[in-house]
Amino acid sequence: MEGNAACVDAIYDAVKAHEAYQNDFSGKPILIVLNNAPAHSQTEGLVRQSSDLVLLRLGPYSPMCNPIEGCFSALKTKIKSYLALRHDKMLGVPRGQMKNCACSFSRRQLSIAWLA
């Protein structure tokens, strides 16, 4: 929980120090969106209080309001399609080595996803 609060504090400090905020948004509130994960439940009480900081917790089951969820969804789709295309290669791996093979495929897919 303290790690989440430290992260929120660091984001707040970075935004306040950023040139774009200082030039165009000075005096405006800084909005940080938290999803409804249990790890965020105590974050609000641990964050350094500031009059221009607004923490917004999303409601339960609202991934459509959190843009990063779309990124994770796209990444999972790419990994699944990559693994599906290599299904035969994965079945040919000797027993006990599948975990190493799957990790290798996943690492390769991640590097491909970043290039796409």
TABELMO-V979336 format. One record per residue. RES is the residue in three letters. PHI is phi as a letter, one per 40 degrees, with the letter a starting at -180 (999 if undefined). BURIAL is # if it has 24 or more other ideal C-beta (glycine too) atoms within 12 Angstrom, else .. Layout:
res = (RES	RES)
phi = (PHI	PHI)
burial = (BURIAL	BURIAL)
//
This chain:
res = (MET	GLU	GLY	ASN	ALA	ALA	CYS	VAL	ASP	ALA	ILE	TYR	ASP	ALA	VAL	LYS	ALA	HIS	GLU	ALA	TYR	GLN	ASN	ASP	PHE	SER	GLY	LYS	PRO	ILE	LEU	ILE	VAL	LEU	ASN	ASN	ALA	PRO	ALA	HIS	SER	GLN	THR	GLU	GLY	LEU	VAL	ARG	GLN	SER	SER	ASP	LEU	VAL	LEU	LEU	ARG	LEU	GLY	PRO	TYR	SER	PRO	MET	CYS	ASN	PRO	ILE	GLU	GLY	CYS	PHE	SER	ALA	LEU	LYS	THR	LYS	ILE	LYS	SER	TYR	LEU	ALA	LEU	ARG	HIS	ASP	LYS	MET	LEU	GLY	VAL	PRO	ARG	GLY	GLN	MET	LYS	ASN	CYS	ALA	CYS	SER	PHE	SER	ARG	ARG	GLN	LEU	SER	ILE	ALA	TRP	LEU	ALA)
phi = (999	c	c	c	c	c	c	c	c	c	c	d	c	c	c	c	c	c	d	c	c	c	c	b	b	d	g	c	c	b	b	b	c	b	c	c	c	d	c	c	c	b	c	d	c	c	c	c	c	a	c	b	b	b	b	b	c	c	c	c	f	b	c	c	c	b	d	c	c	c	c	c	c	c	c	c	c	c	c	c	c	c	c	c	c	b	d	c	c	c	c	c	c	d	d	g	b	c	c	c	c	c	c	c	c	c	c	c	c	c	c	c	c	c	c	c)
burial = (.	.	.	#	#	.	.	#	#	.	#	#	.	.	#	.	.	.	.	.	.	.	.	.	.	.	.	.	.	#	.	#	.	#	#	.	.	.	.	#	.	.	#	.	.	.	#	.	.	.	.	.	#	.	#	.	#	.	.	.	.	.	.	.	.	.	.	.	.	.	.	.	.	.	.	.	.	#	#	.	.	#	#	.	.	.	.	.	.	.	.	.	.	.	.	.	.	.	.	.	.	.	.	.	#	.	.	.	#	.	.	.	.	.	.	.)
//
